[in-house]
């Protein structure tokens, strides 16, 4: 069994409210083991056989759609992948608030250019595989995660690096 984290997009927005015990039960219905939720922003830790991948993401998405009645984009990372992305030095020596944007697939060249076009004095970006690291140097930033998602044209979800670090500690890899 491998420890994994599901990052859910927009589980509790737009008038939808899912209690964390309900979300945990929905994952348990999929026969996932040792399920626990972490803060109400859609982070689910669980054990499963094999590496997480697009097939498992789609299985979770279909199940959530059937049970909740709306789409919930799901982005899975194994404990090892989470450790690797948390240790990635996207902005060495820089100061500011660091966020990670999760996508299902690595960005193509056009999407990378779109991300580059969002750079400002306040905001910088670094793409690495299926993650976009976002450095907000100061509070002057007016960019929101929805604009980043719109620029790349595919579903994505954003987490503060502090949340990622806390999830990594819970996963224990």
VEXDO-160604 format. One line per field, with one value per residue: residue number from 0; chain; x, y, z of N, C-alpha, C, O in turn. Coordinates in nm, 2 decimals. Layout:
i <- NUM ...
ch <- A ...
nc1 <- X ...
nc2 <- Y ...
nc3 <- Z ...
cac1 <- X ...
cac2 <- Y ...
cac3 <- Z ...
cc1 <- X ...
cc2 <- Y ...
cc3 <- Z ...
oc1 <- X ...
oc2 <- Y ...
oc3 <- Z ...
//
This chain:
i <- 0 1 2 3 4 5 6 7 8 9 10 11 12 13 14 15 16 17 18 19 20 21 22 23 24 25 26 27 28 29 30 31 32 33 34 35 36 37 38 39 40 41 42 43 44 45 46 47 48 49 50 51 52 53 54 55 56 57 58 59 60 61 62 63 64 65 66 67 68 69 70 71 72 73 74 75 76 77 78 79 80 81 82 83 84 85 86 87 88 89 90 91 92 93 94 95 96 97 98 99 100 101 102 103 104 105 106 107 108 109 110 111 112 113 114 115 116 117 118 119 120 121 122 123 124 125 126 127 128 129 130 131 132 133 134 135 136 137 138 139 140 141 142 143 144 145 146 147 148 149 150 151 152 153 154 155 156 157 158 159 160 161 162 163 164 165 166 167 168 169 170 171 172
ch <- A A A A A A A A A A A A A A A A A A A A A A A A A A A A A A A A A A A A A A A A A A A A A A A A A A A A A A A A A A A A A A A A A A A A A A A A A A A A A A A A A A A A A A A A A A A A A A A A A A A A A A A A A A A A A A A A A A A A A A A A A A A A A A A A A A A A A A A A A A A A A A A A A A A A A A A A A A A A A A A A A A A A A A A A A A A A A
nc1 <- 0.08 0.05 0.10 -0.09 -0.20 -0.49 -0.57 -0.83 -1.03 -1.22 -1.41 -1.57 -1.71 -1.91 -2.16 -2.17 -2.13 -1.94 -1.90 -1.62 -1.62 -1.81 -1.67 -1.45 -1.59 -1.68 -1.45 -1.37 -1.57 -1.47 -1.30 -1.06 -0.79 -0.73 -0.82 -0.80 -0.89 -0.77 -0.77 -1.04 -1.02 -1.01 -0.83 -0.72 -0.59 -0.47 -0.44 -0.34 -0.32 -0.05 0.09 -0.04 -0.24 -0.36 -0.58 -0.67 -0.73 -0.94 -1.13 -1.19 -1.29 -1.52 -1.67 -1.72 -1.86 -2.09 -2.19 -2.20 -2.31 -2.19 -1.90 -1.57 -1.26 -0.97 -0.65 -0.38 -0.11 0.17 0.32 0.60 0.62 0.51 0.70 0.92 0.82 0.79 1.05 1.17 1.36 1.24 1.26 1.53 1.66 1.48 1.22 0.89 0.54 0.48 0.33 0.17 0.06 -0.14 -0.17 -0.31 -0.16 0.17 0.26 0.22 0.42 0.28 0.11 0.30 0.41 0.19 0.18 0.42 0.35 0.20 0.37 0.47 0.60 0.53 0.45 0.58 0.66 0.73 0.76 0.74 0.72 0.42 0.35 0.30 0.49 0.43 0.53 0.45 0.56 0.49 0.21 0.08 0.00 -0.25 -0.34 -0.52 -0.58 -0.77 -0.73 -0.48 -0.55 -0.73 -0.55 -0.39 -0.58 -0.68 -0.81 -0.70 -0.56 -0.48 -0.24 -0.11 0.24 0.29 0.07 0.12 0.36 0.27 0.10 0.28 0.42 0.22 0.18 0.42 0.66
nc2 <- -0.12 0.22 0.55 0.83 1.16 1.33 1.62 1.83 2.02 2.30 2.18 2.28 2.52 2.77 2.75 2.48 2.25 2.03 1.82 1.72 1.46 1.34 1.35 1.19 0.95 0.91 0.86 0.62 0.46 0.39 0.19 0.27 0.29 0.38 0.65 1.00 1.34 1.67 1.99 2.20 2.24 2.06 1.83 1.51 1.23 0.91 0.55 0.33 0.06 0.04 0.30 0.64 0.77 0.89 0.73 0.65 0.90 0.98 0.78 0.86 1.11 1.05 0.91 1.10 1.29 1.14 1.10 1.35 1.53 1.72 1.84 1.76 1.83 1.63 1.58 1.37 1.29 1.09 1.00 1.01 1.17 1.40 1.47 1.52 1.74 1.93 1.97 2.08 2.34 2.61 2.89 2.99 3.16 3.37 3.58 3.56 3.46 3.13 2.92 2.62 2.50 2.25 2.03 1.80 1.69 1.74 2.08 2.20 2.36 2.60 2.64 2.69 2.93 3.09 3.10 3.23 3.48 3.58 3.68 3.93 4.22 4.15 3.89 3.57 3.28 2.93 2.64 2.30 1.99 1.85 2.06 2.40 2.64 2.92 3.23 3.48 3.79 4.01 4.18 4.32 4.17 4.09 3.88 3.58 3.23 3.14 3.29 3.20 2.93 2.98 3.09 2.87 2.69 2.45 2.24 2.31 2.33 2.52 2.53 2.66 2.65 2.60 2.44 2.22 2.13 2.06 1.86 1.67 1.61 1.47 1.25 1.13 1.03
nc3 <- 0.00 -0.08 0.04 -0.04 -0.17 -0.23 -0.41 -0.42 -0.64 -0.58 -0.40 -0.19 -0.28 -0.45 -0.34 -0.27 -0.01 0.16 0.42 0.60 0.72 0.55 0.31 0.36 0.40 0.13 -0.01 0.12 0.03 -0.21 -0.15 -0.06 0.17 0.52 0.53 0.55 0.61 0.55 0.66 0.55 0.27 0.07 0.08 0.08 0.24 0.18 0.16 -0.10 -0.34 -0.57 -0.79 -0.78 -1.04 -1.36 -1.42 -1.16 -1.06 -1.23 -1.17 -0.90 -0.95 -1.11 -0.92 -0.72 -0.87 -0.93 -0.67 -0.55 -0.74 -0.89 -1.07 -0.96 -0.99 -0.96 -0.83 -0.79 -0.59 -0.50 -0.19 -0.22 -0.45 -0.35 -0.15 -0.32 -0.48 -0.27 -0.19 -0.41 -0.54 -0.63 -0.63 -0.54 -0.27 -0.28 -0.14 0.00 -0.04 -0.10 -0.34 -0.47 -0.77 -0.88 -1.15 -1.39 -1.60 -1.74 -1.84 -2.17 -2.43 -2.52 -2.30 -2.10 -2.20 -2.16 -1.88 -1.83 -1.93 -1.73 -1.54 -1.30 -1.13 -0.87 -0.88 -0.96 -1.15 -1.18 -1.37 -1.32 -1.42 -1.34 -1.18 -1.09 -0.96 -0.76 -0.68 -0.46 -0.42 -0.27 -0.11 -0.30 -0.52 -0.75 -0.87 -0.90 -0.83 -1.01 -1.24 -1.32 -1.38 -1.59 -1.77 -1.85 -1.94 -1.85 -1.59 -1.25 -0.93 -0.64 -0.37 -0.07 0.01 0.28 0.36 0.19 0.30 0.56 0.50 0.39 0.62 0.75 0.58 0.60 0.45
cac1 <- 0.00 0.12 0.03 -0.12 -0.28 -0.57 -0.59 -0.95 -1.05 -1.35 -1.50 -1.66 -1.73 -2.02 -2.28 -2.16 -2.06 -1.92 -1.84 -1.50 -1.65 -1.87 -1.57 -1.38 -1.67 -1.69 -1.32 -1.38 -1.66 -1.39 -1.21 -0.93 -0.77 -0.67 -0.85 -0.82 -0.90 -0.68 -0.84 -1.16 -1.00 -1.01 -0.71 -0.75 -0.48 -0.53 -0.35 -0.39 -0.22 0.01 0.11 -0.16 -0.22 -0.48 -0.69 -0.73 -0.79 -1.07 -1.22 -1.24 -1.38 -1.65 -1.75 -1.76 -1.97 -2.21 -2.25 -2.23 -2.39 -2.11 -1.76 -1.46 -1.13 -0.89 -0.51 -0.32 0.04 0.22 0.40 0.73 0.60 0.48 0.83 1.00 0.78 0.81 1.19 1.21 1.40 1.18 1.30 1.63 1.70 1.37 1.13 0.75 0.45 0.50 0.21 0.19 -0.06 -0.14 -0.24 -0.32 -0.05 0.27 0.22 0.29 0.49 0.18 0.07 0.42 0.42 0.08 0.22 0.52 0.28 0.14 0.47 0.47 0.69 0.48 0.43 0.67 0.62 0.82 0.69 0.82 0.64 0.27 0.33 0.34 0.52 0.39 0.59 0.39 0.66 0.43 0.07 0.03 -0.05 -0.39 -0.36 -0.59 -0.56 -0.86 -0.66 -0.38 -0.62 -0.78 -0.44 -0.34 -0.69 -0.71 -0.84 -0.59 -0.59 -0.36 -0.22 0.00 0.34 0.28 -0.02 0.19 0.46 0.20 0.05 0.39 0.45 0.12 0.20 0.54 0.75
cac2 <- 0.00 0.35 0.67 0.93 1.27 1.39 1.76 1.84 2.15 2.35 2.09 2.36 2.66 2.78 2.70 2.34 2.23 1.89 1.80 1.64 1.32 1.29 1.34 1.07 0.83 0.89 0.79 0.49 0.38 0.34 0.09 0.33 0.26 0.48 0.78 1.11 1.47 1.77 2.11 2.19 2.29 1.95 1.75 1.38 1.14 0.77 0.44 0.25 -0.02 0.10 0.45 0.71 0.81 0.95 0.63 0.66 1.04 0.98 0.70 0.94 1.22 0.99 0.88 1.23 1.35 1.06 1.11 1.49 1.59 1.82 1.79 1.79 1.79 1.56 1.57 1.28 1.28 0.99 1.06 1.04 1.29 1.52 1.51 1.58 1.88 2.02 1.99 2.15 2.48 2.69 3.03 3.00 3.29 3.47 3.59 3.58 3.35 3.03 2.84 2.52 2.48 2.11 2.00 1.65 1.66 1.85 2.18 2.21 2.49 2.71 2.67 2.75 3.07 3.16 3.12 3.33 3.60 3.63 3.74 4.07 4.25 4.09 3.74 3.49 3.14 2.83 2.52 2.18 1.88 1.88 2.16 2.54 2.71 3.06 3.31 3.61 3.86 4.11 4.18 4.39 4.08 4.09 3.75 3.47 3.10 3.12 3.35 3.10 2.82 3.03 3.11 2.74 2.63 2.32 2.25 2.31 2.37 2.58 2.52 2.72 2.56 2.56 2.33 2.11 2.08 2.00 1.73 1.59 1.56 1.37 1.14 1.06 0.96
cac3 <- 0.00 -0.09 0.09 -0.14 -0.13 -0.34 -0.40 -0.49 -0.68 -0.56 -0.33 -0.11 -0.33 -0.54 -0.28 -0.23 0.12 0.19 0.55 0.59 0.74 0.43 0.21 0.40 0.37 -0.01 -0.04 0.18 -0.06 -0.32 -0.10 -0.02 0.32 0.61 0.47 0.64 0.54 0.61 0.65 0.46 0.14 -0.02 0.08 0.13 0.25 0.18 0.11 -0.22 -0.41 -0.69 -0.79 -0.83 -1.18 -1.42 -1.41 -1.03 -1.05 -1.30 -1.09 -0.79 -1.01 -1.15 -0.80 -0.66 -0.96 -0.91 -0.53 -0.51 -0.84 -0.96 -1.10 -0.86 -1.04 -0.86 -0.86 -0.70 -0.57 -0.40 -0.08 -0.28 -0.54 -0.26 -0.10 -0.43 -0.51 -0.16 -0.18 -0.53 -0.51 -0.75 -0.63 -0.44 -0.21 -0.30 -0.03 -0.04 -0.01 -0.21 -0.36 -0.57 -0.85 -0.93 -1.28 -1.42 -1.69 -1.75 -1.93 -2.30 -2.46 -2.52 -2.16 -2.04 -2.24 -2.10 -1.75 -1.84 -1.95 -1.60 -1.44 -1.27 -1.02 -0.75 -0.90 -1.04 -1.17 -1.22 -1.40 -1.30 -1.44 -1.33 -1.08 -1.12 -0.84 -0.77 -0.57 -0.45 -0.34 -0.18 -0.10 -0.42 -0.62 -0.77 -0.94 -0.83 -0.89 -1.12 -1.36 -1.36 -1.44 -1.71 -1.87 -1.90 -2.01 -1.79 -1.44 -1.16 -0.79 -0.57 -0.23 -0.01 0.04 0.42 0.36 0.13 0.40 0.67 0.44 0.38 0.76 0.79 0.49 0.66 0.37
cc1 <- 0.09 0.04 0.02 -0.20 -0.36 -0.60 -0.72 -0.98 -1.20 -1.45 -1.61 -1.67 -1.86 -2.15 -2.28 -2.08 -2.06 -1.84 -1.72 -1.53 -1.73 -1.77 -1.49 -1.46 -1.68 -1.56 -1.32 -1.47 -1.58 -1.29 -1.07 -0.91 -0.71 -0.69 -0.86 -0.82 -0.81 -0.73 -0.95 -1.14 -0.98 -0.88 -0.74 -0.63 -0.54 -0.42 -0.42 -0.28 -0.17 0.02 -0.02 -0.13 -0.36 -0.60 -0.76 -0.79 -0.93 -1.18 -1.28 -1.33 -1.52 -1.74 -1.80 -1.87 -2.10 -2.28 -2.28 -2.31 -2.32 -1.97 -1.66 -1.33 -1.04 -0.74 -0.44 -0.17 0.07 0.30 0.54 0.72 0.58 0.62 0.91 0.95 0.80 0.96 1.25 1.24 1.36 1.24 1.41 1.66 1.59 1.28 0.99 0.67 0.46 0.38 0.25 0.06 -0.04 -0.22 -0.23 -0.20 0.05 0.22 0.29 0.35 0.40 0.14 0.18 0.43 0.31 0.11 0.32 0.46 0.21 0.24 0.45 0.58 0.66 0.48 0.53 0.63 0.73 0.75 0.79 0.73 0.49 0.24 0.38 0.37 0.50 0.44 0.52 0.49 0.60 0.28 0.00 -0.02 -0.20 -0.43 -0.42 -0.56 -0.65 -0.80 -0.55 -0.44 -0.67 -0.67 -0.39 -0.45 -0.72 -0.74 -0.71 -0.64 -0.46 -0.36 -0.10 0.11 0.34 0.18 0.05 0.29 0.39 0.14 0.16 0.43 0.34 0.13 0.32 0.63 0.89
cc2 <- 0.13 0.46 0.77 1.05 1.31 1.54 1.79 1.99 2.19 2.26 2.17 2.50 2.66 2.73 2.55 2.34 2.08 1.88 1.70 1.49 1.26 1.26 1.21 0.95 0.81 0.83 0.65 0.40 0.32 0.24 0.14 0.32 0.38 0.63 0.89 1.24 1.57 1.91 2.11 2.24 2.18 1.87 1.62 1.29 1.00 0.67 0.37 0.17 0.05 0.25 0.52 0.76 0.86 0.86 0.64 0.80 1.04 0.89 0.78 1.05 1.17 0.96 1.00 1.29 1.27 1.08 1.26 1.57 1.71 1.77 1.84 1.74 1.74 1.55 1.49 1.30 1.17 1.06 1.10 1.16 1.42 1.57 1.58 1.72 1.98 2.06 2.07 2.30 2.57 2.83 3.04 3.14 3.40 3.46 3.61 3.46 3.26 2.94 2.73 2.50 2.34 2.10 1.85 1.61 1.77 1.95 2.17 2.34 2.61 2.75 2.74 2.90 3.15 3.19 3.23 3.47 3.66 3.69 3.89 4.10 4.17 3.94 3.68 3.35 3.05 2.70 2.40 2.06 1.92 1.99 2.30 2.60 2.86 3.14 3.45 3.69 3.96 4.10 4.26 4.30 4.09 3.96 3.65 3.34 3.08 3.18 3.26 2.98 2.86 3.04 2.98 2.66 2.49 2.33 2.24 2.35 2.42 2.56 2.60 2.62 2.51 2.44 2.21 2.05 2.01 1.86 1.63 1.53 1.45 1.24 1.06 0.98 1.00
cc3 <- 0.00 -0.03 -0.02 -0.09 -0.25 -0.31 -0.48 -0.52 -0.65 -0.50 -0.25 -0.15 -0.41 -0.48 -0.24 -0.10 0.14 0.32 0.53 0.62 0.63 0.32 0.24 0.37 0.21 -0.06 0.01 0.09 -0.18 -0.28 -0.08 0.13 0.39 0.56 0.58 0.56 0.62 0.57 0.54 0.32 0.03 -0.03 0.15 0.13 0.25 0.13 0.00 -0.27 -0.54 -0.68 -0.84 -0.97 -1.23 -1.41 -1.27 -1.01 -1.12 -1.23 -0.97 -0.84 -1.05 -1.02 -0.73 -0.74 -0.93 -0.77 -0.49 -0.61 -0.91 -0.97 -0.99 -0.92 -0.93 -0.91 -0.75 -0.70 -0.47 -0.30 -0.14 -0.37 -0.46 -0.20 -0.20 -0.47 -0.40 -0.15 -0.30 -0.50 -0.63 -0.75 -0.52 -0.40 -0.22 -0.17 -0.08 0.00 -0.13 -0.22 -0.47 -0.64 -0.91 -1.06 -1.30 -1.51 -1.69 -1.86 -2.06 -2.32 -2.46 -2.38 -2.08 -2.07 -2.18 -1.95 -1.74 -1.86 -1.83 -1.51 -1.43 -1.17 -0.90 -0.76 -1.00 -1.05 -1.22 -1.25 -1.39 -1.31 -1.43 -1.22 -1.13 -0.98 -0.86 -0.65 -0.57 -0.36 -0.24 -0.19 -0.22 -0.53 -0.63 -0.85 -0.85 -0.90 -1.01 -1.25 -1.41 -1.43 -1.58 -1.82 -1.93 -1.96 -1.96 -1.64 -1.36 -1.02 -0.72 -0.42 -0.18 0.03 0.19 0.43 0.30 0.23 0.52 0.62 0.43 0.52 0.79 0.70 0.55 0.57 0.39
oc1 <- 0.19 -0.09 0.12 -0.26 -0.30 -0.64 -0.72 -0.95 -1.29 -1.57 -1.72 -1.64 -1.92 -2.24 -2.38 -1.99 -2.16 -1.73 -1.73 -1.47 -1.71 -1.78 -1.46 -1.40 -1.68 -1.57 -1.27 -1.45 -1.62 -1.20 -0.98 -1.01 -0.65 -0.60 -0.93 -0.75 -0.78 -0.73 -0.95 -1.24 -0.94 -0.83 -0.79 -0.57 -0.64 -0.32 -0.54 -0.16 -0.25 -0.01 -0.09 -0.02 -0.45 -0.71 -0.88 -0.90 -1.03 -1.29 -1.40 -1.43 -1.62 -1.86 -1.91 -1.97 -2.20 -2.40 -2.37 -2.37 -2.38 -1.92 -1.67 -1.30 -1.03 -0.72 -0.43 -0.11 0.01 0.33 0.59 0.81 0.63 0.64 0.98 1.04 0.82 0.99 1.36 1.15 1.44 1.26 1.38 1.68 1.61 1.28 0.97 0.72 0.45 0.33 0.34 -0.04 0.06 -0.33 -0.15 -0.15 0.02 0.15 0.41 0.34 0.43 0.12 0.16 0.46 0.33 0.08 0.32 0.51 0.17 0.20 0.43 0.65 0.75 0.50 0.56 0.56 0.83 0.68 0.90 0.66 0.45 0.13 0.47 0.28 0.54 0.41 0.52 0.49 0.67 0.22 -0.12 -0.09 -0.27 -0.55 -0.38 -0.53 -0.61 -0.83 -0.53 -0.39 -0.66 -0.69 -0.36 -0.42 -0.79 -0.69 -0.61 -0.75 -0.36 -0.47 0.00 0.08 0.38 0.21 0.03 0.29 0.43 0.14 0.15 0.46 0.38 0.11 0.32 0.68 0.99
oc2 <- 0.13 0.47 0.80 1.04 1.32 1.57 1.77 2.08 2.11 2.25 2.13 2.60 2.55 2.68 2.50 2.41 2.01 1.93 1.61 1.40 1.14 1.16 1.13 0.85 0.69 0.74 0.56 0.28 0.23 0.20 0.06 0.33 0.47 0.71 0.86 1.25 1.55 1.94 2.02 2.27 2.20 1.85 1.62 1.27 0.98 0.71 0.35 0.20 0.12 0.31 0.47 0.78 0.87 0.91 0.65 0.81 1.09 0.92 0.77 1.07 1.23 0.99 1.01 1.34 1.33 1.09 1.28 1.67 1.78 1.68 1.96 1.62 1.80 1.50 1.53 1.32 1.17 1.18 1.20 1.25 1.52 1.69 1.68 1.81 2.09 2.17 2.12 2.37 2.59 2.88 3.10 3.23 3.51 3.37 3.68 3.37 3.30 2.89 2.75 2.48 2.30 2.15 1.78 1.50 1.89 1.92 2.13 2.43 2.72 2.86 2.82 2.98 3.27 3.30 3.32 3.57 3.78 3.75 3.96 4.00 4.14 3.87 3.74 3.30 3.10 2.65 2.41 2.03 2.00 2.01 2.31 2.61 2.92 3.11 3.52 3.67 3.99 4.03 4.26 4.35 4.08 3.94 3.63 3.34 3.01 3.13 3.25 2.94 2.79 3.01 2.97 2.56 2.42 2.42 2.17 2.40 2.36 2.56 2.61 2.51 2.40 2.35 2.10 1.92 1.90 1.77 1.51 1.41 1.35 1.13 0.93 0.87 0.96
oc3 <- 0.07 -0.06 -0.09 0.02 -0.37 -0.20 -0.60 -0.44 -0.69 -0.54 -0.24 -0.08 -0.44 -0.54 -0.17 -0.07 0.15 0.33 0.44 0.56 0.60 0.26 0.15 0.31 0.17 -0.15 -0.06 0.08 -0.24 -0.35 -0.08 0.20 0.33 0.56 0.68 0.46 0.74 0.45 0.45 0.25 -0.08 -0.14 0.26 0.02 0.32 0.07 0.00 -0.26 -0.60 -0.58 -0.92 -1.01 -1.16 -1.39 -1.26 -0.94 -1.06 -1.23 -0.94 -0.78 -1.02 -1.02 -0.69 -0.68 -0.92 -0.76 -0.41 -0.58 -0.98 -0.90 -0.95 -0.92 -0.82 -1.02 -0.64 -0.81 -0.36 -0.31 -0.10 -0.37 -0.49 -0.20 -0.18 -0.48 -0.42 -0.10 -0.30 -0.45 -0.72 -0.86 -0.41 -0.48 -0.17 -0.10 -0.18 0.06 -0.25 -0.11 -0.55 -0.57 -0.97 -1.07 -1.24 -1.49 -1.66 -1.95 -2.07 -2.23 -2.40 -2.35 -2.00 -1.99 -2.14 -1.90 -1.66 -1.80 -1.83 -1.40 -1.52 -1.14 -0.82 -0.66 -1.10 -0.95 -1.28 -1.16 -1.44 -1.21 -1.51 -1.19 -1.21 -0.90 -0.96 -0.54 -0.67 -0.24 -0.14 -0.27 -0.23 -0.62 -0.53 -0.88 -0.74 -1.02 -1.10 -1.36 -1.53 -1.54 -1.67 -1.93 -2.04 -2.04 -2.04 -1.58 -1.40 -1.01 -0.75 -0.36 -0.26 0.07 0.22 0.51 0.36 0.25 0.56 0.70 0.46 0.53 0.86 0.75 0.54 0.61 0.33
//
